[in-house]
């Protein structure tokens, strides 16, 4: 486990944007149309946009994991029963591969590496580990939604695969402040807990 950002190397570091997609955070996306925004989630794209530019300028990587509802017969998406119970508003066309809703939010694009995500962890049945390894990426800085779901699950899977991990406490969001902070506290046992400002300053000095 890295104990400071100085243990990271910009060229081998990626900012991992977990599920920061139009259907999640744009007012016209699936969640926005259903009124399912949250105060900790809504500002994330604007807060992270300068950091994505700084990462690119420093020669680091921007990785986007994109939650996807896989179309089945007649284009109807497969929606896991637990998700259908939680989010009954999801429908055909939402989080569709290659669609506007599935895409990374405009102010954060483009990503250097993008992977479809069908479960909480972006490593599950995806090409993420393959892409990171072949790009020479060893250090991952996590941001996105939700802190206690996709972010935590993907970070834990990265940790067991030997990646050095950090998590941005002000670059993640959840549907409650309690869930957000509890997840950050839990992840701090295996990941460096840091901030957007600290990473920006590290990039400037690296």
N, C-alpha and C positions, 0 to 999 in steps of 0.2 A: 504493500500500500504506500502510495506517495504521501509524504507528510507536508509538502510545500509545492507551490507551483514551479519553483525553481528546479524541481525534479523532472519536470516536463520539458520537452523540446518542441518548439513551434512546428517544425516541419513534420514531426511525427504525431502531432496532436490534432484531434478533430472536435469540433463543437457538434454535439449530437442533439438535433432538434426533434424531440419526440412528439409526433402527432399535432404539430402546429399547422393545421390544414384549414382550408376554407370552410369545410362542412362543420368543423368544430368551433372556429373563432370568428368567421366573417358574419356580419349581421344577416346576410342573405343565405348563409349556409344552413345545413340541416338543424343544427342546435340553435342557431340564431332565430330561425323561423319558429322554432318551438319555445322560444323564450328561456332557453337553458344556459344562459351565460352566468358567469360568477365574477365577483370583484377581483379575485386573485388571478383570474384567467384572462379577462378582457384586455388588460394593458400589456400583456407579454410580448406581442409582436413588435410594438413600438419600442419597448424597452430593450429588446434583443437585436433589433435591426442594426444599430451602430456596431455592436459586437461582431455580427456576421461579416460586416465590411472590414473590420479590423483583423479578423481571423484570416480573411482572404489576402489582405495586404501584407500580412506577416508570413505568408506562405503556408499557413495551416489549412485545414480542411473543414468544410461544412457538410455534415451528413444529415439527411432527412429521413426519418422513419414515418411511413404514411399508412395509417390504419385503412384497411380495405375491406369492403363487403363484397365477397366473391359472387359474381352473377352465376346463377344456375339455370334451370329450364325456364325459357321465355324471358330471361333476363332478370328474374326475381332473385334478389340476393339471399345468400344463406346468412341468417342472423342467429347467433347462438341463443338458446332459450333464456339464459340469465340476462343477456343484453336486451332481448326483446321485452322481457318483463320490466327492466329498468328504463328502457327508452322505446316505448311503443310507437313513437312518432317516426321512427326510421322506416324508409320505404325504398322502393325501386328507384335507382338513380343516385341514391345517397352513397358517398364514399366509393363510387364506381371507378374501377381501374381506368386511368387516363382521363377521368372527368375533372371538371373544374373543382368540384367539392373535395375530391381526394387530394388535390394539388397543395403543395406548400404555399402558405400565405405570401402574397406578392412581395411585400416589403422585406421578406427574408430570403427570397429566391435570388439566384439559382443555387441549388445544392450541388456539391461536387459528386456526391454519392447519394442515391435515393433507393430505398428498399420498401417494398410492400410489407405490411404488418397485419397479421390475422389474429393475433392473440395479445395478451398484455406485454409479453416480451417480444422485442423486435428480432431476437435471435431465433425464435421458434419457427422452424420450417422456412427459413429465409436465406438469402445469400449474404447477409450482413457480415458474418465472420469471414467469409471468403473475400469480400471486397475490402474490409479493413486490413486483413493480413497482406493481401497483394498490393495494397497502397503503402504498406510500411507503417501503418498507424498503430501506435502502442499506447497512447494516452488519450482518454476520452473525457470531455467536459460536457456534462448533461444539463439540458434545459428542456422545458416543455410541459406537457400535461398527460395525465394528472400525476401529481407528485407521488401519491400513494398507489398508483396503478402502473401505467406504462413506463414512467420514469424509473420507479423503484425496481420493477421487474426486469427491465432491460439492463439497468446498472448492475444488479446482482448477477445476471447471466454474464455480463462483461467481466465482472470480478473473477468468477470461477474459471473464465477462459484466459486469465492472466493479464488483462488490460489494467493499466493504472487508471483510476476513475476519480473524477471530481464532480460535484453537483453544485449548481448555482442556486443558492437559496432564494434569490430575488429573480431568478430566471425560470422558475417553475410555478405551477399553480394547481390548486385543487378546488373542489366545491365547498370546502370549509377550511377555515384557518386552522382548526384543530387537527384535521387530517393532514394538512400540508406540513405543519411543524412536527407532528409525530413521525411522519415518514422521513423527514430530514434528520431528525434525531436518530432514527433507526439506521439510516444509510451512513451516518457519520462513523460507524464502526468499521466500514470497509472502503470509504471514499472520503476524499478531502472536501470539506464543506467550505465553499467560497462564494464570492459575489461577482457580479458583472464588472464592477469597478476594479476589483483586484485582478481579474483576468485581463482587462484592458491595460492596466498599468504594467502587468507582466509582459504583455505583448510589446508594449512601447519600449521596455527596457531590455528585451531579449535580443 
